[in-house]
Every structure is written in structure tokens, then in C-alpha cells.
Amino acid sequence: MSSQNLNAAAPDLRIILNSPATSYWLRNTIESAMVRDPVDALRDAETLLAVLEERLRETMSYTLIRT
């Protein structure tokens, strides 16, 4: 990611990217999204969120049924 994009980004973004607690997957995903068209990146992020929420619901449902 270019330094120009980081400078324009919110300070919280720099904290997230530099935190040792941030996973490589999240760091790489953020860096990749920052060089894309923001509308396309947001739509993809919303789709990913929906997929992950459904996976969580299915996992929780399975867990509740088994207990």
C-alpha cells in the first residue's frame, strides 16, 4: 500500500495495520482493499460479512442442537 493512501487514512487504520494483534489475513485484506475502487471494495466486504455471518449462524445452530 502506498504511503499516500496511509496518510489519507484514519489514524485508526495505521494502528490496526501496525498492531501485532492484527492477523496477517486482515492486514493483507485491508491493504488490498485500499488500492481498489472504494465502492467495489465495500460491496465485496459487505458480501464477505454476509457469508461469515451465515457461517456463524450455522455453526451456532449446530452447536446448540448438539448440546
Beta strands, then each sheet from edge to edge (+ up, - down):
end
